Amino acid sequence: FAASAGEALKVQVFNIGGGLVYDASAVGSELAWAMRASTGELVANGVYLARVSVKTAAGWVNGGLFRILVLR
């Protein structure tokens, strides 16, 4: 997912049960997830859902929902 430089990005990562695992925002064209929970612990192997949003002049716009598979 890409956004224009200077736009605010928000990423929320959920486990398959719908629990919020990670929530972050940044200004710029990218935001990386290091596969760690908001507590700093590495997440377990499994499927996660990431919701990406971009803040525009009209407000927050949903950029999509993405599946992430974590395997180590």
NORSULTA-V574937 format. One record per helix or strand of 3 or more residues. SS is the DSSP state (helix for helix, strand for strand). FROM is the first residue (numbers start at 1). TO is the last residue. Records with the same first field share a line. If there is no record, write none. Layout:
# NORSULTA-V574937
SS: FROM-TO, FROM-TO
This chain:
# NORSULTA-V574937
strand: 8-15, 20-27, 46-56, 59-70
